[in-house]
């Protein structure tokens, strides 16, 4: 059967259910599977546990699932750009499990590698360590972190072939590779889709064995969370040439 589906709703149609765990690639608004996120919103599924670096911003990215009231719990490393997310958390309406960013990446990688748990120094002596097993290794204290396996993983790639092999572009790669391995079902959207054999094997980051379904990403403006600019200083020599 072909992995290529007609669209995001088609790809998600029979895998979404209330109360499921959803892992989503991206970092802020960079490299997010925007079409797939919108399809999750449109499906009306409820009570989601969402695993992601963060929850986007208000009205964009995963923020639209927060607005729609579809999220019960979030496992993330950062929440600062989404005001509604912070408000719901502080009001006790949303369960949030804060995880150090490197630990989050490793928990996802471990989940995709069949490793149930691992030990790390990160978080020792802080709130992150409360309730977690501690062990001594080589004279140091480490805490146990459990791997993350998601029911469905959603990722965004720049280029894919129809076998599901994925190539990412620059920093839009971010959490997508580890998220792709951590899903029982992984669905990828890609900006460019080519026939098998067209991708250089040395450039493939996520092998197609991890990807069960693939959709063509729609053309859209790529949002930026914060844009900071300054007036360019023009030298006297440049100004003279311009005249």
C-alpha positions in Angstrom: 0.0 0.0 0.0 1.2 3.5 -0.7 2.2 5.7 2.2 1.1 8.8 0.4 -2.3 10.0 1.4 -4.5 12.6 -0.2 -4.3 15.0 2.7 -3.8 15.5 6.4 -7.4 14.6 7.4 -7.2 11.4 5.3 -3.9 10.4 7.0 -5.3 10.9 10.5 -8.8 9.6 9.9 -8.6 6.2 11.6 -5.7 6.8 14.1 -7.0 9.6 16.3 -8.9 8.9 19.5 -9.8 10.7 22.8 -7.1 10.5 25.5 -4.3 9.5 23.2 -0.6 10.7 23.4 0.5 12.8 20.5 4.2 13.6 19.9 4.8 16.6 17.6 8.0 17.9 16.0 9.1 21.4 15.7 10.7 24.1 17.8 8.3 27.0 18.5 6.9 27.6 15.0 10.0 26.3 13.1 9.6 22.9 11.5 6.1 22.3 12.8 3.7 20.0 10.9 1.1 22.8 10.6 -1.3 21.0 8.2 -1.4 17.9 10.5 -1.9 20.0 13.6 -4.9 21.8 11.9 -6.3 18.4 10.9 -6.1 17.2 14.6 -8.0 20.4 15.6 -10.6 19.8 12.9 -11.1 16.2 14.0 -12.5 17.3 17.4 -10.5 14.7 19.3 -10.3 15.5 23.1 -8.2 14.8 26.2 -4.9 14.8 24.4 -1.5 14.4 26.0 0.8 16.4 23.8 4.6 15.9 23.8 6.5 18.7 22.2 9.3 21.1 22.8 6.7 23.8 23.4 3.1 24.6 22.4 3.7 27.2 19.8 2.1 30.7 20.3 -1.4 31.9 20.7 -3.4 31.1 17.6 -0.6 29.3 15.8 1.0 25.9 15.8 0.0 23.7 18.8 -1.6 26.8 20.3 -4.7 26.1 18.3 -5.2 22.8 20.1 -5.0 24.7 23.4 -7.6 27.2 22.2 -9.9 24.5 21.1 -9.8 22.9 24.6 -8.5 19.6 23.2 -5.4 19.2 25.4 -5.4 17.6 28.8 -1.7 17.3 29.5 1.5 18.7 28.0 5.0 17.3 28.3 7.3 20.1 27.2 10.4 22.0 28.1 9.2 25.6 27.5 5.9 27.4 27.7 6.8 31.1 27.6 5.5 32.2 24.2 1.9 31.0 24.7 -0.1 33.2 27.0 -3.3 31.0 27.0 -1.1 27.9 27.8 0.4 29.7 30.8 -3.0 30.9 32.0 -4.6 27.5 31.8 -1.6 25.9 33.6 -1.6 28.5 36.4 -5.4 28.1 36.7 -5.0 24.3 37.2 -6.9 23.6 33.9 -4.0 22.0 32.2 -1.6 19.3 33.5 2.0 20.2 32.6 5.1 18.0 33.0 8.1 20.2 32.6 11.2 18.3 31.2 14.6 19.8 30.6 15.1 20.2 26.8 17.9 17.7 26.4 16.1 15.2 28.6 13.0 15.5 26.5 15.0 14.8 23.3 16.6 11.8 25.0 13.3 10.5 26.3 11.9 10.5 22.8 15.1 9.0 21.3 15.0 6.3 23.9 11.3 5.6 23.1 12.2 5.1 19.5 15.2 2.9 20.4 13.3 0.5 22.6 15.1 1.7 25.8 12.5 2.0 28.6 14.5 4.3 30.9 17.9 6.0 31.4 19.8 7.9 34.0 20.9 11.6 33.8 22.4 14.2 36.1 20.1 16.8 34.7 17.6 17.9 37.3 19.3 16.3 40.3 18.5 18.3 43.4 15.6 20.2 41.8 11.9 19.8 41.5 12.5 17.7 38.3 14.0 15.0 40.4 11.1 14.6 42.9 9.6 11.2 43.0 12.1 9.7 40.5 14.5 6.9 41.4 18.1 8.0 42.2 21.2 6.0 41.7 24.9 6.5 42.2 27.3 6.0 39.3 31.0 6.7 39.5 30.6 8.8 42.6 27.8 11.0 41.1 24.0 11.0 41.7 21.7 10.5 38.7 17.9 10.4 38.3 15.9 7.9 36.2 13.9 9.3 33.3 11.4 7.2 31.5 11.3 6.9 27.7 8.4 8.4 25.8 6.3 6.4 23.3 3.5 8.2 21.6 0.4 6.7 20.0 0.9 9.0 17.0 3.9 11.1 16.0 3.5 14.1 13.7 6.5 15.5 11.9 7.4 18.0 9.2 10.2 17.4 6.6 11.4 19.5 3.7 11.8 16.5 1.3 10.5 13.0 1.3 10.2 10.1 -1.1 7.0 8.1 -1.4 8.7 5.3 0.7 8.7 7.8 3.6 12.4 8.6 3.8 12.8 12.1 5.2 15.2 15.0 4.7 15.0 18.1 6.9 16.1 21.6 6.1 18.5 23.5 8.4 17.1 24.3 11.9 13.6 23.1 10.9 15.1 19.7 11.6 15.1 20.3 15.4 12.9 17.7 17.3 11.5 16.1 14.2 13.9 13.1 13.9 13.5 12.0 17.5 9.7 12.5 17.4 9.5 10.5 14.2 11.0 7.4 15.9 8.8 7.7 19.0 5.4 7.1 17.5 3.5 3.8 17.2 2.2 5.5 14.0 4.3 8.3 12.5 2.7 10.6 9.9 4.9 13.1 8.0 4.1 16.1 5.9 6.7 17.2 3.4 7.1 20.3 1.2 8.6 18.3 -1.6 7.8 14.6 -2.4 9.8 12.6 -5.0 9.8 9.1 -6.3 11.9 6.4 -4.5 15.6 6.5 -5.5 15.7 10.2 -6.0 17.1 11.0 -2.5 20.8 10.6 -1.8 20.9 7.8 0.9 23.7 9.8 2.7 21.3 12.7 3.2 18.3 10.8 4.6 17.9 11.5 8.3 14.7 9.6 9.0 14.5 6.2 7.2 11.1 5.3 5.8 10.7 2.3 8.1 9.7 4.8 10.8 7.1 6.6 8.7 3.7 4.9 8.1 1.9 7.8 6.3 2.9 10.8 4.2 1.1 13.9 3.0 2.0 16.8 0.8 2.4 19.9 2.9 0.4 22.9 1.7 2.1 26.1 0.6 1.9 28.7 3.4 3.8 31.6 5.0 6.3 30.3 7.5 5.6 32.2 10.7 8.3 33.6 13.0 7.6 33.8 16.7 9.6 37.0 17.2 11.1 39.3 14.6 13.7 41.7 15.8 15.2 44.1 13.3 17.5 47.1 13.6 18.1 50.0 11.2 21.1 49.2 9.0 24.0 51.6 9.4 25.1 53.0 6.0 28.8 54.1 5.8 29.7 57.4 4.3 31.4 55.7 1.4 28.3 53.6 0.6 26.0 56.7 0.9 28.3 58.6 -1.5 28.2 55.7 -4.1 24.4 55.7 -3.8 24.2 59.4 -4.8 
